[in-house]
Amino acid sequence: MDLFDKATKIAQDVGETVVNSAKNVGDYLKFTSNDQRELAGLKVQLDKVNKSLDSYYAQIGKKYVDYMKNAANEEPFNVDDILQQMDDDFQLKADTEIKIAEKEQAIKDSEKDRAKARAKEKFDREKKKLEEALRLDIISVDEYNEKLDAAQKRYDNFETLRKYEMQYNMQIITKEEYDEKVNELLK
C-alpha cells in the first residue's frame, strides 16, 4: 500500500468516525428531548393534581373553622363528601408519581446504555488503531497485547470508572483520590 492509499484510507476512517459521531449526537438529542418533554408533562400534571388537592384541603379547613365557630352545633364535624371528591385526585397523584419515577429511571438507564455504547465504541477504535499499528510493525505483539489488555480493562470496568468520575465531578473526591482509585482499579 503506497502513501496515497494509506492517506485515503485514513481520511475515509476519519470521515466514517465523524459521520457516526454526528448520528449518535442527533439520536441522543432526539431521544433526550422526547423523554425530557414527557417527564416535564408528567411533572406539570402532578403539579395540577397537587393544586387541586390543596383546594380540597382549604375546603376542609374552612369547614372546620365554621364548625368550631358554631360549637353549640350538635352536628358532628364531617368532611366525607370532600374526601370522596379527593379520591380520584389521590389515585391520579399516586399513578403520576409512579410514572415519573419510571420515566426518570428509564432516562437514567438510557443514559447509562448510551455511555456504555460510547465506551464500547472507544474500545473498538483503540483496538482498530492497535491492530493497524501492529500490522504496520509500529508496535510489537507484546506491546499490542499489553495495550489491548489495558483498553479491555478500561471497558470492563466502565461502570466503576464512571462512578469515580461522577464522584470527582461532584467534588466528593479530590483529583488525587480519583487518580489513585483509577490507577488501583486498572492495575
KAJOKA-V483390 format. One record per residue. RES is the residue in three letters. SS is DSSP state (H for helix, E for strand, C for the rest). PHI is phi in degrees with one decimal (* if undefined). Layout:
res ss phi
RES SS PHI
RES SS PHI
This chain:
res ss phi
MET C *
ASP C -83.9
LEU H -59.1
PHE H -63.1
ASP H -63.0
LYS H -63.6
ALA H -63.7
THR H -63.0
LYS H -63.0
ILE H -63.0
ALA H -62.1
GLN H -64.6
ASP H -61.6
VAL H -63.6
GLY H -60.6
GLU H -62.8
THR H -63.2
VAL H -64.1
VAL H -62.0
ASN H -64.0
SER H -64.2
ALA H -63.1
LYS H -63.8
ASN H -63.1
VAL H -63.4
GLY H -61.0
ASP H -61.7
TYR H -62.5
LEU H -62.9
LYS H -63.0
PHE H -63.0
THR H -62.6
SER H -66.5
ASN H -64.6
ASP H -65.6
GLN H -64.5
ARG H -64.9
GLU H -62.7
LEU H -63.3
ALA H -61.5
GLY H -61.4
LEU H -65.1
LYS H -68.9
VAL H -64.9
GLN H -61.1
LEU H -63.4
ASP H -61.5
LYS H -62.6
VAL H -63.7
ASN H -61.8
LYS H -66.3
SER H -63.1
LEU H -63.4
ASP H -59.1
SER H -66.7
TYR H -66.0
TYR H -60.6
ALA H -63.4
GLN H -63.7
ILE H -63.3
GLY H -61.6
LYS H -62.8
LYS H -63.1
TYR H -68.0
VAL H -61.2
ASP H -59.7
TYR H -62.8
MET H -68.4
LYS H -64.9
ASN C -105.2
ALA C -60.5
ALA C -73.8
ASN C -64.1
GLU C -86.5
GLU C -75.4
PRO C -70.9
PHE C -70.2
ASN C -142.4
VAL C -125.3
ASP H -57.3
ASP H -62.5
ILE H -71.1
LEU H -60.8
GLN H -64.2
GLN H -66.0
MET H -77.8
ASP H -53.2
ASP H -62.3
ASP H -67.3
PHE H -60.2
GLN H -66.5
LEU H -62.3
LYS H -62.8
ALA H -62.1
ASP H -62.7
THR H -66.8
GLU H -62.1
ILE H -64.8
LYS H -62.5
ILE H -63.0
ALA H -61.3
GLU H -64.6
LYS H -66.4
GLU H -62.7
GLN H -67.8
ALA H -63.3
ILE H -63.9
LYS H -63.1
ASP H -63.9
SER H -64.6
GLU H -63.2
LYS H -62.9
ASP H -63.6
ARG H -65.9
ALA H -65.1
LYS H -65.3
ALA H -63.4
ARG H -64.3
ALA H -64.8
LYS H -65.6
GLU H -61.2
LYS H -63.7
PHE H -62.2
ASP H -61.9
ARG H -64.3
GLU H -63.1
LYS H -63.2
LYS H -62.0
LYS H -62.7
LEU H -66.0
GLU H -61.9
GLU H -66.1
ALA H -64.5
LEU H -67.1
ARG H -62.0
LEU C -84.3
ASP C 62.1
ILE C -85.9
ILE C -127.2
SER C -83.5
VAL H -61.6
ASP H -62.9
GLU H -63.6
TYR H -58.2
ASN H -62.6
GLU H -63.7
LYS H -70.2
LEU H -66.6
ASP H -62.1
ALA H -64.2
ALA H -65.4
GLN H -63.9
LYS H -64.0
ARG H -62.8
TYR H -68.2
ASP H -63.2
ASN C -102.4
PHE H -51.7
GLU H -63.7
THR H -65.3
LEU H -62.0
ARG H -63.3
LYS H -65.5
TYR H -60.0
GLU H -64.2
MET H -65.0
GLN H -61.4
TYR H -66.4
ASN H -62.9
MET C -86.5
GLN C 61.3
ILE C -82.0
ILE C -124.7
THR C -83.4
LYS H -59.9
GLU H -63.8
GLU H -64.9
TYR H -60.1
ASP H -60.0
GLU H -63.6
LYS H -63.2
VAL H -63.9
ASN H -61.4
GLU H -63.8
LEU H -67.0
LEU C -92.1
LYS C -60.9
